[in-house]
Amino acid sequence: VTVIDPADVDGLEAALNKNKVSLFFTESPTNPFLRCVDIERVSKLCHSKGALVCIDGTFATPLNQKALALGADLVLHSATKFIGGHNDNAAYLIIRGMKTLHLRVQQQNSTALRMAEVLEAHPRVRRVYYPGLPSHPEHEIAKQQMTGFGGVVSFEVDGDLMTTIKFVDALKIPYIATSFGGCESIVAQPAIMSYWDLSQAERRKYGIEDNLVRFSFGVEDFEDLKADVLQALETI
């Protein structure tokens, strides 16, 4: 396996030229920084070398991004996330969840974009990661290949590990959990959740700082979510 930065096309080209690559696999957008891959460009490049392209489109949803139409050979989705939409794991319930997928995703796209803009303008937030923002490194790519930017926003608050814990604990609407994509908003602090078993130095190799927050916006009213996030930021 050769690991490259998801947006490093030169790195991909070098790997394709150096090795007999059979498969290029990536998320797009990625978790938790929502990096986006130019699927059309990458697919053409990989196909010219005889490699298949597999895209995990869970964060995008099948509504916001159609990777097969862009040239990918395979697409994966974690169906218990946006597709199921209710934070449960029984497979037959995915059929129920799909009936409201388009309604939920429309709301989540709208809320996430508006909240990303609110967060980016807030003095207690250092950085926001969301493909719908012009500040995102792949904003132009996302605009070309996505019809919406998804319901997950990651951001770094202005503080350390304990300050971030205080912010997360002050939130009243979202559940504190590692899942995403459901009707209920969910918040996670990767440093003490998904990456809890790594040292701070090891986490930093992946860009996971102590103050990183990943927020999956649900279908609650935008103004309620905005008020909740703002009051929690006022506590730090």
N, C-alpha and C positions, 0 to 999 in steps of 0.2 A: 504494500500500500504506500502511495505517495500522498502526503497531506499538503495541501496548498491553501492559501487564503481564498475564500470563495469567489472573490472578484478579481483574482490575479490571473488574467488571461495569458500573460507571458509565462507564468509558472505552469499553467496547464499545457501550453504549447511545448515547453521544455520537457515536461513529463511524457507527453505523447511521442516526442521525438526520441527520447532516451530509452523508454521502456515499451514493452508490448502491452499496451493498456487495453483491457477488455471492457471496462466500465468506468464511467465518471459519475459519481454520486454526490449530491449535495442537497441541502435544504435551500429553498428560496421562497420567501425570506427566511433567514436563519434565526435560530434561537440562541441567545436572547437579544442580539444586537440588530436583528432584522436586515442583515446584509442581503443584497439582491444580486443574482447572477443573470447576465445577459443570455437568456436561454437560447435564443435564436443563433447568436454568434457562437456560443459554446457547442451547440448541437452540430453546426456546420463543421466546426473545427474537429470535433471528435469523430464525426462520420467520415471525414476525409482520411482518418487514420484507422478506421474500422472499429471504433469504440462505441459502445452503447451509452446513452445518457439517461440517468434516472434522477428525477426531481421529487423530493419530498415537499409537497405543496400544502402541508397542514396549516401553516400560518396564513397562507393566501386564501384558502378555500377554493373549491372548484368554480365558484362564481367570480372571484376576483382575478383569477389567473388560469389560463388554459394552456398548460405546458406542452401537451401533445400537439396542439395547433402551432406552437412555436418551434417544433422540431424534436422535442424529447421523445424517447422511445418508451419510457416507463414513468408512471406517476404514482407516488404513494401518498396516502392520507391516513393520519391517525383518526379513525372514524368516531372515536369517543370524544373528540374535541368539538370543533365547530359543526361537523356533519350531524353528530348525535345531538349536541347542543344543550344537554341537561346534566352534564357532569356525572353520568352513570355509565356502567360497563356492560350491561346486558345487550348482546348483539341484536336481538329482535327489536329493541327500542330505537335503533338507528332508523328504521323505517318510519317510525313516528316523528323522529327529529327532523328528517329530511323534508317533511311537509311544510315546515316553517323556516327552513334554511335561508331562503331568499329574504324573508322579512327580518330575521335576526341579523343577518350579515349587513343589510342596509343600515340598520340602526347602529350596529357595532362599528362599521366604517365611519359613520358620521360622528359618533361620540368620540372615537379614538382620535380622529383628526383634529376635532375641536379641542379636546383635552391636551393633545400634544402641543398645540399652539399656546394654550394657557400655561402649560408647564414650562415651555421654552422661554416664555416672557417673565417667569417668576424668579425673583432674586434668590430664593432658597433652593433653586434647582440649577445644578452645574451644567448638565448636558442631557439632551433628549435624543433617543434613537427611535425614529419612525420614518418609513419610506415616503410618507406623504409630505414631509417637511423639506423645503429647499436645502436645508443644512445637511440632509442625509447624503452620504457619499454616492449612493446609487439612485438618487431621486429621479434623475432623467430616465434611467433604465426602467425604474418602477412605473413611471408615467406611461412609457411606451408599451409595457407588457402586462400591466395590471389595470383593471377597471375600478378597483377600490384597494385601499392599503391595509385592510384588516383591522381587527379589534384589539391587538396587543401593542402596547407602548412600553418601552423600557426607558428608564431615566436614572440619573445619579443625583441624589440630594446633596446639599451643601453641608457635609458633616461626615462623621466617622461611623463605625459599626453601630455603636450604641445610639447615636443620634438617629440613624436610619431605622433601628428597631423601634425607637420611640415614635417616629413618624408612622410606621406600619401599624403599631399598636393603637395609635390614635384614630385610625380610619374606622368608621362605623358601618359602612355599607358592604365592602368586599369581604369575602372569606379569605383567611390566610391559608393558602394551599398551593400545591405545585401544578395543578391542572390549569387548563384555560379553554376558552371557546364556548363556555356555557351561558345560559340566560343570566346567571348570577355573576357579578364581577368577582374576580379573584386576584389577590395580590401575593407576590412572592419576593423574598429577599434571597437571591441565589447564594450569597456567601454563607448563609447559615441553613440553607435548605438543599437545593440541588447539588451544591458543591461543598457541603459541610465537612466531608471526609478529607478534603485537601487542605494543605497548609495555605497561609495567606500568600506566600511566594508562589506556590503552585497555581493558586487561583489567578494570580496576576498574569501568569503566562497565557491564560485564556482571556485576559482582559476583564476578569470578574473582580471588580473592586468591592470593598465592604459596603459602599454607599449605593450600590446598584439595586434598583427596584424594577420588577417586571409586573406590569398591571394589565390584566385581561379585562377589558370593559364588557359588561353584560348588556342587557336590554333595559336597564333601569333608566329613569328620566335623566337627561343630560344635566339639567340644573341641579338635581340632587347630588349627582356624582361630583360635579364641579364644586359645590359647596362643601362636600365632605373632604375632598382632596385639599382644598384651600384651608379649611379649619385644621386639618392634620399638619399641614406645612407651617401653620402659625404656632404650633406647639414646639417647634425645634429652633 
